[in-house]
Amino acid sequence: MSDLELKRPKACILGLEGTALSNWEKGFFREADPYGFILFARNVADPDQLKRLTAELRDISGRSNLPILVDQEGGRVARLKPPHWRKMPAAGVFGQLYEQQPEDAREAAYLNARLLAADLVDVGISVVCAPVLDLYFPGMSDVVGDRSYGSEVANVVALASAVSAGLLDGGIIPVIKHIPGHGRANVDSHKDLPVVTASKSSLSVNDFEPFRQMKDVLAGMSAHILFTAIDDQRPATVSPRVISDVIRGDIGFENLLISDDLSMEALGGSIASRTHECLAAGCDIALHCNGKRTELEQVVSMSPALDGAALERALAVTNRISSLKGDVPARPVLADWNARLGQLLAPVWAPAQGEGA
């Protein structure tokens, strides 16, 4: 029996305040025993500090295969930044290249993911919230924008599949997002609730299709979107209908479903009610990111110990973390990959001087 089965941590992933754990956090996290943690730029100073922080989180949890997550898509969404880490291109850069040279774009997406995996493994991170499978829809909120690989399902799936493969080959678990589709968001879900009025048939053929084709990825993150054709009262993250009929049903995603950040303003009510509602609706894990003490306490108070199907899905992720090699390639290998990536991306992108390819 694994540590996860014995301890049955709570069905939540939590953020923390700074670059080192406070005494309160140490005691709280040890007692709360969340399934995992998520890191942001506020938690990152340099590689040595980050290694110490992730080691301490694993020590507190008592689990070597603890899921430690980060949003590191590239472009606007990057928590590990120069000068300590290379600047990564946004997903849209690979989409642009794919329209010109599909094979080069797939190779570039894979190499970029291998390099990313090496960066993350080196500092003790085990899970990355990427790739984004949301389609690009012109005229919609730029909350997605160049975070998307493009407007065509085939292009998005080809590139996201290459990214997923590169991450896994490098020892990192990918999380596809934002299921069942965030591309039609007409406002920024960090600030308001996007309302999508497209028909269910149009959504199924377009928005849901990339997720359907990549449903075997072990973890996915929900979308804070109101789909009026499916549930005109509740955003997807807290909608039993969307999760049961669409995510688990139409799309067929049977793996670990993590909510998007519960502190985002797209959701109403208290943090406690948001936590309860997302788990009651069918999310396996409640994600809370801002690290604020009063909110953390609410999330933990409403998060039960993992059990049943949610525990099985959570085990599949931690077992995969345990089985992945996660060795950082030798410097000459990384240098060759980086040079090849720069060569492939040269027609569409180049980093600023000193930022790396």
C-alpha positions, -999 to +999 in steps of 0.1 A: +000+000+000+014+034-010+019+064+013-010+082-004-034+053+003-022+051+039-023+088+047-052+098+023-044+135+021-070+162+017-085+168-018-068+202-023-037+217-037-025+249-020-004+279-027+020+295-002+031+330+007+068+335+000+102+320-009+104+301+025+078+285+047+067+305+077+064+287+110+027+289+107+027+274+073+050+245+084+025+236+112-006+242+091+006+222+061+018+193+082-016+191+099-037+198+068-018+174+046-030+186+012-026+164-019-001+189-033+012+224-036+014+250-064+042+276-067+042+311-082+067+338-090+064+351-054+078+317-043+108+318-066+141+336-061+168+313-076+175+276-082+191+269-048+163+286-029+137+267-049+154+234-043+153+240-006+116+250-007+105+219-027+125+196-005+109+211+026+074+206+012+082+170+005+096+166+040+065+181+056+042+159+035+062+127+041+058+118+004+087+117-021+062+117-049+044+148-037+028+167-066+044+202-067+029+222-095+038+253-114+023+273-143+052+274-168+035+277-202+060+302-217+052+337-229+031+356-204+026+327-181+060+318-166+069+317-129+106+307-135+122+336-153+155+350-166+182+354-155+181+321-137+160+303-163+156+307-200+128+327-216+103+304-231+081+313-262+044+314-259+023+286-273+012+309-301+048+310-315+047+273-321+012+277-337+026+303-360+055+280-370+031+250-374+013+269-402+046+272-421+065+241-411+044+215-392+073+190-386+096+217-374+069+230-351+063+196-336+100+191-330+104+225-315+074+219-291+089+186-280+124+201-275+110+231-256+091+207-233+122+186-227+142+217-218+113+228-195+112+194-178+150+196-171+145+230-155+117+217-133+132+184-123+164+202-113+145+222-087+122+195-074+090+204-093+070+174-105+039+187-123+034+216-148+001+231-156+004+229-194-002+224-222-032+247-229-057+230-253-080+261-256-087+271-291-080+307-302-111+326-311-104+361-327-122+389-308-124+371-275-106+381-243-068+380-244-068+359-212-061+330-236-047+348-267-012+336-275-014+310-248-033+290-274-016+269-301-041+281-326-077+281-339-076+247-356-082+215-336-056+195-355-029+220-350-036+224-312-036+186-307-004+180-327+015+206-307+000+198-273+007+161-279+044+169-286+045+190-255+029+163-233+053+137-247+084+159-241+073+166-205+067+130-197+100+119-213+117+145-191+101+133-159+073+158-155+035+153-153+015+175-177-019+190-168-042+198-198-062+230-194-088+245-193-113+217-198-138+217-214-125+249-232-117+285-223-111+300-258-144+317-261-140+336-229-153+372-234-138+385-202-108+377-181-119+350-156-094+362-130-117+393-128-152+383-140-172+354-151-170+347-189-204+337-204-204+316-235-236+313-255-225+290-283-246+259-290-238+226-274-232+211-309-207+238-319-189+235-285-187+198-289-173+199-324-148+227-317-139+236-281-143+201-266-125+182-294-089+189-284-097+176-249-115+146-263-084+137-284-061+141-254-084+126-227-058+100-217-035+127-201-034+119-164-046+154-151-067+182-163-077+216-150-113+230-152-125+262-168-143+289-149-167+295-178-206+296-179-218+276-209-255+287-212-263+259-236-253+233-209-258+249-175-270+286-175-266+288-137-232+275-128-197+279-142-181+246-154-159+242-123-189+241-100-214+225-124-224+189-119-240+189-153-209+202-171-186+178-153-208+148-156-223+153-190-195+170-208-161+164-191-167+129-180-194+121-207-190+138-241-152+143-238-146+111-219-120+124-195-117+099-167-085+111-150-077+136-122-098+167-125-083+198-107-103+229-104-089+262-117-078+286-089-108+291-065-096+326-056-104+339-091-133+364-093-152+343-119-166+324-090-190+338-064-195+331-028-170+325+000-139+304-005-154+277+017-185+275-005-164+275-037-144+246-023-175+226-014-193+233-046-164+223-069-158+191-051-195+183-049-199+190-086-173+164-095-138+180-093-114+156-076-091+184-063-098+219-052-070+243-062-063+274-042-034+296-052-030+329-034-015+315-001-037+338+022-040+323+056-078+329+061-086+314+027-063+284+031-081+276+063-114+277+045-102+255+017-088+229+041-120+229+063-141+220+033-117+195+017-123+158+027-097+131+026-093+117-008-115+086-013-131+064-040-126+073-076-108+106-067-082+087-047-077+062-075-071+091-100-048+109-075-029+077-071-024+073-108-006+107-109+016+101-078+025+066-091+035+081-124+056+107-106+074+078-088+079+059-120+093+088-141+131+090-143+134+127-140+172+128-146+186+161-158+204+156-191+241+165-192+250+201-201+262+193-236+229+176-244+209+205-231+231+229-250+225+209-282+187+209-276+187+246-269+207+253-301+184+232-322+153+248-307+167+283-315+173+271-351+138+258-355+121+289-340+143+314-358+117+321-386+091+332-360+108+341-327+140+350-310+146+358-273+161+390-262+199+390-258+209+371-227+176+353-222+184+320-240+164+303-267 
